[in-house]
Amino acid sequence: MSPLAWAAAGTGFTFLMTTLGAAAVFLFRRDGGKVAQQVFLGFAAGVMIAASVWSLLIPAIERAEEAGQVGWIPAAGGFVLGVLFLMALHALLPHVHPGERKAEGLPSNWKRPTLLFTAVTLHNIPEGMSVGLLFAMAAQQGGDPAIFGMATALALGIGIQNVPEGAAVSLPLLQEGMSRPKAFAMGALSGLAEPVFGCLVVLFAALVSPYMPWMLAFSAGAMMYVVVEELIPEAHLGEHSNAGTAGVMAGFLVMMVLDVALG
């Protein structure tokens, strides 16, 4: 299989898992599922923290050192650029987070369900880029089994956390009054950003190859911004903050084990 096919398969899997998670709207009452939603958000945060370290930052440092560079410079520089990129997107793109009434970003006439949908779709951009980058790097290294295993572990980890993330999109839409089928469809569609950005990264892999350490760290910074700015705070809203904390720990553990076992 070509790198593009592998990236399409990996991000296609993560998209299907988002769709599976969005189906949670058919399992909970309209006013229920809030504790489950905290666990889902915490789990997604834990996976993204572990993936940022084991799947992105450590490989970025190792790749830079193999090229004779100072490993921490592209890792730190790319990380900062990723954070700034997500900060800019959040400042420009209209969106609103679950549990909040005031929209962020540029003023718009978008309705609240669209703003909720946009907020979570932003999370999927760095996730798709990360999966695509690792499959592209594996191809550039002649199908290196270690890097390929790391890419597979990341796709599995992101896919697993996309189940709760899909639910974290669809459940708030249901609680906002949207019908179950429409909330499910919106939750599923929020995952489309992953195959789109994952495949785009592979298509331009030859151009970004000299900057691969920077790109890996860029994805890590973007994901960590999402975790700190949105997922962890939202996982601790309300009275049951321990549920969100348990979700973070579980997600971190699952992703760490996957990466070490398959990488």
Backbone hydrogen bonds, N-H to C=O, Kabsch-Sander energy under -0.5 kcal/mol:
donor,donor_aa,acceptor,acceptor_aa,energy
6,W,2,S,-2.4
7,A,3,P,-2.7
8,A,4,L,-2.7
9,A,5,A,-2.5
10,G,6,W,-2.9
11,T,7,A,-2.9
12,G,8,A,-1.9
13,F,9,A,-2.0
14,T,10,G,-1.8
15,F,11,T,-2.1
16,L,12,G,-2.2
17,M,13,F,-2.0
18,T,14,T,-1.7
19,T,15,F,-2.1
20,L,16,L,-2.2
21,G,17,M,-2.3
22,A,18,T,-2.3
23,A,19,T,-0.9
23,A,20,L,-0.7
24,A,21,G,-1.9
25,V,22,A,-1.5
26,F,23,A,-2.0
27,L,24,A,-2.0
28,F,24,A,-1.2
32,G,29,R,-1.5
37,Q,33,G,-2.2
38,Q,34,K,-1.7
39,V,35,V,-2.2
40,F,36,A,-2.6
41,L,37,Q,-2.4
42,G,38,Q,-2.4
43,F,39,V,-2.7
44,A,40,F,-2.3
45,A,41,L,-2.1
46,G,42,G,-2.4
47,V,43,F,-2.3
48,M,44,A,-2.1
49,I,45,A,-2.2
50,A,46,G,-2.1
51,A,47,V,-2.7
52,S,48,M,-2.0
53,V,49,I,-1.5
54,W,50,A,-2.6
55,S,50,A,-0.5
55,S,51,A,-1.2
56,L,51,A,-0.8
57,L,52,S,-2.7
58,I,53,V,-2.5
60,A,56,L,-2.0
61,I,57,L,-2.3
62,E,58,I,-2.5
63,R,59,P,-2.8
64,A,60,A,-2.0
65,E,61,I,-2.3
66,E,62,E,-2.1
67,A,63,R,-1.2
68,G,65,E,-1.6
69,Q,64,A,-2.6
71,G,69,Q,-0.7
73,I,70,V,-1.3
75,A,71,G,-1.1
76,A,72,W,-2.9
77,G,73,I,-3.0
78,G,74,P,-2.6
79,F,75,A,-1.7
80,V,76,A,-2.3
81,L,77,G,-2.2
82,G,78,G,-2.3
83,V,79,F,-2.1
84,L,80,V,-2.6
85,F,81,L,-2.4
86,L,82,G,-2.1
87,M,83,V,-2.4
88,A,84,L,-2.3
89,L,85,F,-2.2
90,H,86,L,-2.5
91,A,87,M,-1.8
92,L,88,A,-1.7
93,L,89,L,-3.2
95,H,104,E,-1.9
96,V,115,L,-1.4
100,E,97,H,-2.1
104,E,95,H,-3.6
106,L,92,L,-1.4
115,L,111,K,-1.9
116,L,112,R,-2.6
117,F,113,P,-2.2
118,T,114,T,-2.4
119,A,115,L,-1.8
120,V,116,L,-1.4
121,T,117,F,-2.0
122,L,118,T,-1.6
123,H,120,V,-0.9
124,N,120,V,-0.8
124,N,121,T,-0.8
125,I,121,T,-0.5
125,I,122,L,-0.9
127,E,123,H,-0.9
128,G,124,N,-2.4
129,M,125,I,-2.1
130,S,126,P,-2.2
131,V,127,E,-1.9
132,G,128,G,-2.3
133,L,129,M,-2.7
134,L,130,S,-2.0
135,F,131,V,-1.9
136,A,132,G,-2.2
137,M,133,L,-2.5
138,A,134,L,-2.3
139,A,135,F,-1.8
140,Q,136,A,-2.1
141,Q,137,M,-1.4
142,G,139,A,-1.6
143,G,138,A,-2.3
144,D,138,A,-1.0
148,F,144,D,-2.9
149,G,145,P,-2.6
150,M,146,A,-1.9
151,A,147,I,-2.6
152,T,148,F,-2.5
153,A,149,G,-2.6
154,L,150,M,-2.4
155,A,151,A,-2.5
156,L,152,T,-2.5
157,G,153,A,-2.9
158,I,154,L,-3.2
159,G,155,A,-2.3
160,I,156,L,-2.8
161,Q,157,G,-2.4
162,N,158,I,-1.4
163,V,159,G,-0.7
163,V,160,I,-1.0
165,E,161,Q,-1.8
166,G,162,N,-2.9
167,A,163,V,-1.7
168,A,164,P,-2.1
169,V,165,E,-0.9
169,V,166,G,-0.6
170,S,166,G,-2.3
171,L,167,A,-2.7
173,L,169,V,-1.2
174,L,170,S,-2.2
175,Q,171,L,-2.5
176,E,172,P,-1.4
177,G,174,L,-1.6
178,M,173,L,-2.2
183,A,179,S,-2.7
184,F,180,R,-2.5
185,A,181,P,-2.3
186,M,182,K,-2.5
187,G,183,A,-2.2
188,A,184,F,-2.5
189,L,185,A,-2.5
190,S,186,M,-1.3
191,G,188,A,-1.6
192,L,189,L,-1.8
193,A,190,S,-0.6
194,E,191,G,-1.3
196,V,192,L,-1.7
197,F,193,A,-2.5
198,G,194,E,-2.7
199,C,195,P,-2.1
200,L,196,V,-1.8
201,V,197,F,-1.9
202,V,198,G,-1.4
203,L,199,C,-2.2
204,F,200,L,-1.5
205,A,202,V,-1.6
207,L,204,F,-0.6
208,V,204,F,-1.8
209,S,205,A,-1.1
211,Y,208,V,-1.5
212,M,209,S,-1.7
215,M,211,Y,-2.4
216,L,212,M,-2.8
217,A,213,P,-2.1
218,F,214,W,-2.3
219,S,215,M,-2.2
220,A,216,L,-1.8
221,G,217,A,-2.7
222,A,218,F,-2.3
223,M,219,S,-2.4
224,M,220,A,-2.6
225,Y,221,G,-2.0
226,V,222,A,-1.7
227,V,223,M,-2.2
228,V,224,M,-2.6
229,E,225,Y,-2.8
230,E,226,V,-2.1
231,L,226,V,-2.0
232,I,227,V,-2.5
234,E,230,E,-2.7
235,A,231,L,-2.1
236,H,232,I,-0.8
236,H,233,P,-0.9
237,L,234,E,-1.1
241,S,239,E,-0.7
243,A,240,H,-1.0
244,G,240,H,-0.8
245,T,241,S,-2.0
246,A,242,N,-2.6
247,G,243,A,-1.8
248,V,244,G,-2.0
249,M,245,T,-2.1
250,A,246,A,-2.4
251,G,247,G,-2.6
252,F,248,V,-2.4
253,L,249,M,-2.3
254,V,250,A,-2.4
255,M,251,G,-2.2
256,M,252,F,-2.4
257,V,253,L,-2.4
258,L,254,V,-2.3
259,D,255,M,-2.5
260,V,256,M,-2.4
261,A,257,V,-2.6
262,L,258,L,-2.3
263,G,259,D,-2.1
